[in-house]
């Protein structure tokens, strides 16, 4: 039997090329060799998104993005976290086996405390319990569906390590293998996706490129990519160019080699390079963009897909909770 891969998708805004290259594309690739579980982590997003209309919009955007880019709801599971009440029941059960020290070491909490102290504020200023206790909910997300692997970035590896520790602790305490112990899978090749200014593409830096920008808006956005002052006729180093770094993440090896040769030969300006980047983005993402906007204009189709995913996911979540309750003596 295939092993299971699980990916959580936090609906906190419009996905960008960094999300696509670093998370979406590699997670979808796993469907070739794994049984896949994809879920929209809307209750995780509640720590920062606390406007109902915005949350609904974000959920539709992230669902439309993944579906447009190739997620097949007929294969594996695709559901909304809030539709599976057993996850929240399991979260409480796991919290009773989770040392408080784990919560104190969670990156998101530590970072918030450090920023508060740097600003001379109380260490726990504006820290809600959702932020503090989110590892327990994340553990439930991972362990509920017996995930063997969880694809994450390096900065999220701790999430899977916490789930591993709790699964091992729980299994050892009861003397049986209730939970599968998951492994993190780190996507190394596209760990740092360059943004408009060359830094890691991030909303916090305001240097992102949305995945589904229309052609005119995309051209305008790509025009903002920072380059040097070399003239058209000068030979250029492709490996030090932010435009080329993005280009090669979408292009074929043959396209990459051909463009690199044009850089080194001279006679190509930055406008030409950015046009080549737009061409390859249109080639790779144009058809998906059309499907994305179709889904956003017909959200009833998304609702139907998520309702279907809920039905499939709850069959498995109820089975797991029956096992957990029996183990705990609450069944």
C-alpha positions as a printed Julia matrix, in Angstrom:
331×3 Matrix{Float64}:
   0.0    0.0     0.0
   1.08   3.56   -0.68
   2.19   5.72    2.22
   0.23   8.88    3.05
   1.35  12.46    2.5
  -0.42  15.34    4.28
  -0.34  19.03    3.39
  -2.06  21.86    5.3
  -2.95  25.05    3.45
  -3.43  28.16    5.57
  -5.95  30.6     4.02
  -4.31  33.91    4.91
  -4.3   35.7     1.54
  -3.76  35.37   -2.2
  -1.1   32.7    -2.92
   2.05  33.88   -4.73
   4.81  32.28   -6.79
   6.82  31.53   -3.65
   3.89  29.5    -2.31
   3.56  27.71   -5.64
   7.21  26.75   -6.01
   7.93  26.08   -2.35
   4.74  24.29   -1.34
   2.02  23.79   -3.94
   3.97  22.25   -6.82
   6.03  19.83   -4.71
   2.97  18.81   -2.67
   0.97  18.07   -5.81
   3.9   16.09   -7.24
   3.66  13.74   -4.27
   0.3   12.47   -5.54
   2.23  10.36   -8.07
   3.68   8.15   -5.34
   1.57   8.74   -2.22
  -2.01   8.72   -1.05
  -2.53  12.42   -0.5
  -4.36  14.47    2.11
  -4.77  18.2     1.48
  -6.7   20.39    3.88
  -7.53  24.07    4.22
  -6.38  25.07    7.71
  -9.04  27.71    8.35
  -9.02  27.34   12.15
  -5.26  27.83   12.22
  -5.82  31.07   10.3
  -8.12  32.35   13.08
  -5.05  33.44   15.05
  -4.63  36.3    12.55
  -7.72  36.41   10.3
 -10.7   37.38   12.46
 -13.04  38.85    9.88
 -15.69  36.45    8.57
 -15.96  37.91    5.06
 -12.19  37.93    4.66
 -11.91  34.34    5.9
 -14.53  33.11    3.41
 -12.78  34.94    0.58
  -9.41  33.49    1.57
 -10.83  29.96    1.72
 -12.28  30.27   -1.78
  -9.03  31.72   -3.12
  -6.83  28.99   -1.71
  -9.24  26.23   -2.78
  -9.47  27.67   -6.31
  -5.68  27.95   -6.47
  -4.98  24.33   -5.63
  -7.8   22.99   -7.78
  -6.71  25.11  -10.75
  -3.11  23.94  -10.39
  -4.02  20.28  -10.56
  -5.37  19.0    -7.24
  -7.76  16.15   -8.04
 -10.51  15.89   -5.37
 -11.37  12.4    -6.59
  -7.96  11.16   -5.44
  -7.06  11.18   -1.76
  -8.69  13.77    0.5
  -9.34  17.5     0.1
 -11.32  19.08    2.91
 -11.73  22.11    5.12
 -10.31  21.69    8.63
 -13.38  23.22   10.29
 -15.6   20.57    8.66
 -13.98  17.74   10.65
 -15.02  18.06   14.34
 -13.02  14.96   15.29
  -9.81  16.96   14.67
 -10.67  19.33   17.49
 -11.61  16.49   19.82
  -8.29  14.82   19.08
  -6.48  18.12   19.63
  -7.77  18.26   23.22
  -6.83  14.64   23.87
  -3.31  15.21   22.55
  -2.94  18.41   24.57
  -3.24  16.28   27.71
  -0.08  14.45   26.64
   1.8   17.58   25.55
   4.31  19.2    27.93
   3.91  22.96   28.34
   7.59  23.25   27.5
   6.77  22.21   23.93
   4.45  25.19   23.62
   7.09  27.52   25.04
   9.54  26.39   22.36
   7.19  26.77   19.39
   8.73  29.13   16.84
   5.67  31.34   16.33
   5.27  31.92   20.07
   8.99  32.5    20.67
   9.18  34.97   17.79
   6.19  36.93   19.09
   7.66  37.07   22.6
  11.04  38.2    21.26
   9.41  41.01   19.26
   7.37  42.13   22.28
  10.44  42.26   24.48
  12.44  44.12   21.83
   9.66  46.72   21.79
   9.66  47.0    25.58
   6.24  45.37   25.89
   4.96  42.57   28.1
   6.32  39.28   26.7
   2.81  37.92   26.14
   1.25  41.11   24.75
  -1.29  40.26   22.02
  -0.55  36.53   22.3
  -3.83  34.61   22.1
  -4.19  31.0    23.17
  -4.68  29.99   19.57
  -1.17  31.17   18.76
   0.25  29.6    21.91
  -1.48  26.24   21.6
  -1.53  25.81   17.82
   0.98  22.9    17.89
  -1.66  20.73   19.59
  -4.12  21.4    16.78
  -1.41  20.82   14.2
  -0.53  17.52   15.86
  -4.15  16.47   15.5
  -4.17  17.51   11.83
  -1.16  15.32   11.13
  -1.93  12.31   13.3
  -5.66  12.03   12.5
  -5.09  10.71    8.99
  -1.99   8.62    9.72
   0.36  10.78    7.67
   3.68   9.09    6.93
   5.24  12.24    5.5
   4.52  15.97    5.76
   6.18  18.23    3.15
   7.32  21.46    4.83
   9.85  24.24    4.52
  12.86  24.28    6.83
  11.18  26.85    9.06
   8.2   24.5     9.57
  10.14  21.35   10.37
   9.45  21.85   14.08
   5.72  21.31   13.48
   6.33  17.75   12.32
   8.9   17.12   15.05
   6.27  18.03   17.67
   3.78  15.62   16.06
   6.43  12.87   16.03
   7.22  13.4    19.7
   3.57  13.32   20.76
   2.8   10.24   18.64
   5.74   8.38   20.17
   4.81   9.57   23.68
   1.16   8.5    23.26
   2.02   5.11   21.72
   4.58   4.37   24.43
   2.21   5.38   27.22
  -0.51   2.96   26.04
   1.83   0.28   24.79
   0.44   0.08   21.27
   0.78   1.79   17.89
  -2.24   4.08   17.87
  -0.63   6.8    15.75
   1.67   6.67   12.74
   4.91   8.54   13.46
   5.32  11.1    10.64
   8.47  12.26    8.88
   9.11  15.77    7.54
  10.05  16.11    3.87
  12.05  19.27    3.21
  11.89  20.78   -0.28
  15.53  21.78   -0.75
  15.77  22.81   -4.41
  13.43  25.78   -4.13
  13.97  26.63   -0.49
  14.49  30.35   -1.18
  12.35  31.85   -3.94
  13.61  35.33   -4.93
  11.12  38.16   -4.74
  11.06  41.44   -6.63
  13.98  42.8    -4.59
  16.05  39.59   -4.55
  15.18  38.74   -0.96
  13.06  35.68   -0.16
   9.61  36.18   -1.67
   7.38  37.05    1.27
   4.29  39.11    1.99
   6.14  40.64    4.92
   8.67  42.12    2.47
   5.97  43.23    0.02
   8.0   41.66   -2.8
   5.63  38.95   -4.01
   4.26  38.04   -7.44
   0.72  36.64   -7.29
   0.28  33.35   -9.15
  -2.67  34.38  -11.3
  -2.04  37.99  -12.3
  -3.61  38.94  -15.64
  -1.09  39.56  -18.44
  -0.95  43.37  -18.16
  -0.69  43.3   -14.39
   1.95  40.56  -14.58
   4.07  42.58  -17.01
   3.89  45.6   -14.71
   4.82  43.5   -11.68
   7.78  41.82  -13.42
   9.01  45.24  -14.47
   9.67  45.94  -10.76
  12.2   43.11  -10.4
  15.48  44.69   -9.29
  18.35  44.4   -11.79
  21.72  46.15  -12.16
  22.65  49.04  -14.46
  24.38  47.05  -17.21
  23.63  48.16  -20.77
  22.01  46.03  -23.45
  25.24  45.16  -25.27
  27.15  44.05  -22.18
  27.47  40.33  -21.42
  25.64  39.45  -18.21
  25.94  36.8   -15.52
  22.67  34.83  -15.41
  23.42  33.27  -12.03
  23.5   36.66  -10.28
  20.27  37.89  -11.89
  16.97  37.81   -9.99
  15.03  37.5   -13.26
  17.0   34.43  -14.32
  16.73  32.83  -10.89
  12.95  32.91  -11.21
  13.0   31.93  -14.89
  14.9   28.7   -14.34
  12.38  27.57  -11.7
   9.69  27.42  -14.4
  11.59  26.78  -17.62
  12.78  23.49  -19.09
  16.52  22.72  -18.98
  16.71  23.52  -22.7
  15.0   26.89  -22.24
  17.25  27.66  -19.28
  20.44  26.88  -21.19
  19.33  28.93  -24.19
  18.52  32.01  -22.12
  21.77  31.69  -20.14
  23.67  31.71  -23.42
  21.9   34.93  -24.49
  22.87  36.53  -21.17
  26.53  35.68  -21.65
  26.63  36.7   -25.32
  25.43  40.26  -24.71
  22.9   42.16  -26.78
  19.99  41.4   -24.44
  18.53  43.97  -22.1
  16.7   43.48  -18.84
  13.41  44.18  -20.58
  14.06  41.24  -22.87
  14.87  38.99  -19.92
  11.68  40.0   -18.12
   9.69  39.33  -21.29
  11.15  35.81  -21.43
  10.15  35.31  -17.79
   6.6   36.42  -18.56
   6.47  34.05  -21.55
   7.39  31.03  -19.46
   4.99  32.03  -16.68
   2.15  32.4   -19.18
   3.06  29.03  -20.66
   3.12  27.27  -17.3
   0.29  29.04  -15.47
  -1.99  30.51  -18.17
  -4.42  27.56  -18.38
  -4.57  27.31  -14.58
  -5.32  31.03  -14.36
  -8.4   30.58  -16.52
  -9.68  27.77  -14.28
  -8.87  29.79  -11.14
 -11.07  32.71  -12.16
 -13.81  30.37  -13.33
 -13.93  28.77   -9.87
 -13.95  32.14   -8.09
 -16.87  33.19  -10.27
 -18.67  29.9    -9.5
 -17.96  29.32   -5.82
 -20.83  26.83   -5.63
 -18.51  24.42   -7.44
 -15.92  24.86   -4.69
 -18.61  24.33   -2.04
 -19.62  21.08   -3.71
 -16.03  19.82   -3.87
 -15.39  20.65   -0.21
 -18.66  18.98    0.85
 -17.58  15.85   -1.02
 -14.19  15.98    0.69
 -15.84  16.4     4.08
 -17.87  13.21    3.6
 -14.81  11.17    2.66
 -12.61  12.62    5.4
 -15.14  12.11    8.19
 -15.39   8.4     7.49
 -11.7    8.1     8.34
 -11.7   10.65   11.18
 -14.56   8.83   12.94
 -12.7    5.53   12.64
  -9.57   7.06   14.16
 -11.47   8.7    17.02
 -13.17   5.4    17.84
  -9.69   3.91   18.3
  -8.49   6.89   20.35
 -11.57   6.92   22.6
 -11.29   3.2    23.22
  -7.61   3.65   24.07
  -8.38   6.54   26.44
 -11.3    4.73   28.06
 -13.78   7.43   27.0
 -15.6    5.18   24.51
